[in-house]
Amino acid sequence: MTNSPVTASSPVTASNAVTASSPVTASSAASVPRVDPTTAIVDDPGAVDTLRGQIDALDEAISRLVNERAALSRRIQAARMNAGGTRVELGRERAIHDHYRASLGTGGPALADAVLRVCRGAH
């Protein structure tokens, strides 16, 4: 298995959380965070800042994507209303809820509600 360095934009998994530019040796093992492969919990408290940096990068990407989604949603709403339709299509929103539930489990619909609320814009 080949490990690649973990960056702020790469997900942390059990396979990539412990990496080095060369194989870990007994002398270098003390400086590398230890990871329980079943839970990917990092034993090194110093790694928390790195992991938080990765979360911050993900949050930034999520914000950017939600803004892009909102812009597309506004265009769709305008096109639908210009064609005499409604601004919100409940069947489409139901499908979005179903997708988030299938992808994320029981918390999915709450996230779908938040995303839809942001993307609907002002009435």
N, C-alpha and C positions, 0 to 999 in steps of 0.2 A: 504494500500500500504506500502511495506517495502522499506525503503531507505537504500542503502549501501554507505559507505564512497567513495568519489571521490578520485581517485589516479591519478598519472601522466599517467597511462595506460588506464584509463577508460574514455569513452566519457562523455562530459557534456551535460545533457539533462535537461529539465524543471523539471523532476521528481527526479533527483539526485543532482542537483546543490546546493541545500540547504539541508545539512545533519548534523547530530550531533549524538553523541553516545547515547543520550537520546532524547526524544521529546523536541522540542523547546518550551520554556516557555517564559513568558513576561520578566523575568530577563535575560535570555540567548539570546533573540531575537536580541538584539542590537549588539552582536558579530557575528551573522550569516549573510552572504550576503543575501540580498533580491533579489529575482528573479521574473521578470515578466514572468509568465508561457507561455504567447503567443509568446514571443520573446527570452526568456532565456537570457535576458540582466542582468548582475550582477550590482547592484547599488554600491557595495563596491569596491572602487578603489584598495584596498589591494588585492582583488581577481585576479587582472590582472596578477600578478606574477604567481599565481597558474595556471591560464588558459594558460599563455605563456609556463609554464613548461609542460603542457599537449600537447600543440602544438609541442614543442621541442621533446617530446617523440614520437609523431606521425611522425614527420619529420624523426627521427632516424629510426623508423620502416619502413617508406616508402623507405628510402635510402637502408636499408637492403634488402627489398623485390625486389627493382629494380635491385640490384646487383645479387640476386639469379636468377631473371628473365633473366638477361643478360647472366649469366653462362649457363642456360638452352638453351637460344637462340643460343649461340655459339656451343653447342653440336648438336643442330638440324641443324644448318647451315653446320657444318662439315659432318654430316651424309648425308644430301641432296647432298652436293658437291661430297662426296666420291661415291655416287650412280649415279653420272653423272648429277645431277640436278643443279638448280640455288641456289645461296646463299639466295636470298630473294624471297619469294612467295607472289606476289601482292594480290592474292585472300584472303590469310590469313590475310594480313595487312588490307584489306578492311573490313573483318569481325571484326577485332580488333577495327577499327574506329567506326563501327556500334555499337559495344558493349559499347564503351566509350560514344558515343552520347546518346544511350538509357539510360545508367546509370547516366550520369552527365549533360545531356542537351547540349546546344550549345557550351559550353566550352570543352566538352569531346574530340572532335577531336584534338584540340590543345594539350591536355595532351597526347592523344594517339600518336601524332607525336613526342612529346618529349621523351616518353618512348621508342618508336620504334627506334628513332635515337640513344639513349643511348645503346639499346640492340642489334642493328645491328653490332656495333663494326666497326673496320677498314676494308676497302675493300681489 
